[in-house]
Amino acid sequence: MATKKTETKTTKKPAAKASAKKAAAKQPGKQVAAAEAAAAPPSESPFALHNLHMFAGARKRRIRLGIGEGSGHGQTATKGMKGQRSRSGDGKLIGFEGGQTPLLRRIPKRGFTNGPFKKVYQVVSIESIERVFKNQKDVTLDALKIHGLISGRGPVKVLGDGEISRAVTVSAHAFSASAKAKIEKAGGKATVVAQ
C-alpha cells in the first residue's frame, strides 16, 4: 500500500507543474509582473525617519480643570473643599514638616568639609615616563596628553614609583620628594608648572 501512495504522489506533481505552465502561457502579463517583483529591491523598512509616528495612546490630552461640571473636574477642580491645599498660591518649601521643627534644623551642625577646595591630581609615575619617553629629553604636559598618560585639564603630579636611567626634563604641576630626587639623580630636571 505504501508503494502505491508514493507512486500516486509522484504522478500528480508533474501534472500540476504542467497545468501551471499552461496557465502562465495564457497570461503573459503575470509572468512579466512576477519577474519585475523578483528584480525589484526589497521593500523599505517600516521604521524610517520619514514614517515614524507615535503609537495610539502614547500622547494623552492634558486634563483641563475647572471648565464646568460636565468635564468631571469642575467646581473644586480636584482640590477638595477648603483648607491650605485648596487655596491659590499654595506651595510648601522642600523639607516643610507641617509646622514642627524640620529635620535640617534639628540636627547639630559642627566641623567643616574641605571638599570644594580639595585638589585632585592626575598621577604619572617615573616608570611610565621611562617606558614611554625613550628618545625624548623633554617631557611636557602636552606630550603626556598625546601619549595618553593624562587626560583633560586637571593638575598633574609625578610620583616616584619605578626608576629612571637617563637625564630628562619633566614639567608638571607637582612632584613627590622621591620623584624629584630620582630625576635629579639621573641628571635631569624637575620643573614645576604654575596651575
N, C-alpha and C positions, 0 to 999 in steps of 0.2 A: 504493500500500500504506500509506503514512504517513497519508493522509487517512482510510482505513478504521479504523486503530488509534485515532486520536483520536476518531472517531465512537463506537466501542465504549466507550471510557473515559467519554465524556460521558453515554452512555446508562446506564451502570452506576451512576453516582453518585446520580441521583435515586432509583433503585430501592433503594439501600442506605439512603438517608435515610428513605424511606417505611417500610421494614421496621423501622428503629429507632424511628420514631414509633409504629408499631403495638405494638411490644414495650413501650414506655413507657406506652401507654394501658392495656395489660393489667395492668401493675404500678404502680399509683399511689403505693404506699409508697416505691418507689425514687425517684420524682420528688421527693417531699417530702424525703427524706434528702439528695438531691443539692442541693436548694435550701438546706437548713439548713447543709450543709457549705460552700456558697458564701458564705452570710451570716455564718458563724462567724468570729471573729477568728483571725488566723494562730497556729499552734501556737507555744508558748513555746520560747525558745532552749534548746538542750541545756546551755548554760553559764550557770547562775544560782546565786546564793548558796545556795539550798536544795537543789541537787542536785549540788554539786561533790564529787568524790571522788578519791582517789589512784589513779593508774594501777597496773595489775598489775606488781609488781616494783619499785615506787618505794620502798617501805619494806621493808628487809631485816631479818630477825631477827638480834639480837645473837648473836655466836658465844660460846658458853659454854665455858670451858676447864676441864680437869681434872675432868670428870664421868664418866670411865670410858673404856675402850678402844673401846667401840662408837661413841662420838661421833667418833672420828678425832682428837681433841685431848686425849687422856688422858695419863697417865704424866708426861712432861716438860712437857706443856701448852704446846707450841710454843716453849719456851725453850731447847731443846737440853740437852746434858749438861755439867754443871759450869761453872765459870768465873764471872767477875764478873757478867755479864749475866743469869745464871740465878738469882742469889740474890734473896731478898726485900729490899726497901729499896734496890735498885739505882737510881741516878739521878744522872747527871752534871750538873755545872753548865754553863751556857752558856759556850762558849769553852774547855772542857777538851780538851786535845790528847794524852791518853794518858800524861801524866806529864811531857812536855817543857814547857819554859817557854812559856806561851801567848803568842800574838801581842800581846795587850794589854799584857803585862808586858815584852815585848822592845822595843817602840818607845819612842823618847825622849819625855819629857814636859817641855815648857817653854812659856813665854809664857802668855797668858790670852785669854779672849774676853769681850767686853762685851755679848754678845747678850742675856742675861737682863735687863740694866739699860738697854738702849738705848730711847730714846723715839722713837716713830714718830708724826709729826704728820699730821693731815689738813690739806691746804693750801687756802687760799682767796685768790684774787688781788684786788687793788684793782679791776681791770677788772670782775670778776664782781660785786663789791659795787656799783659804779657802774651796771652794767647791770640788776641785779635790784631793788635798793632805790632806785627812782626817787623815791618820795614819802614815804620814811621817814627820820627823823633818827637813830633808834637801831637799831643792828644788833647783836642779841644772838645767843647760841648757839642758842636755841630758834628764832629767826627764820631762821637759816642752815639749820637742820634742816628746817623747814617748806618752805622753797624748794628743798630738795634739793641744797644745796651741800655739806653734810656728812651723815654717817650714823653711827649708833652713839654710843658714849661716848668715843671716842678724843680726845686733845687736839687743839686747832685752832691753826694758825699762819697769820697773814695775811702774804702776800708782796707785794712792791711792783711786780708786773707791771701795766702799764697806768697810766692817770691817773684822778684823781678831781677833780671840778669843784665840789663843794659840801661844806658842813660836815656831817659825820656822826660820831656817836659809835659806835665799833666796840669790841665786847667779845670778847676771845679769850684763849687761854692764852699766846700768844707772838706777837711782831711782828718782822719783819725791820727793819733800820735804815732801808731805803729806804721801806718801807710806813709806818712811823711818821712819817717826815719828810713824806711826801706828804699823809697825813691831817691832820697839824698845820698844814701849809702852806695847806691848803684851809679852815682854821678849825675843823676837827673835833678829836676827842679819841680817843686810843688807850688803852683801859682793859684792863689785864692782870687776868685772872680766875685765882684760885687753883685749882690742879689737885686 
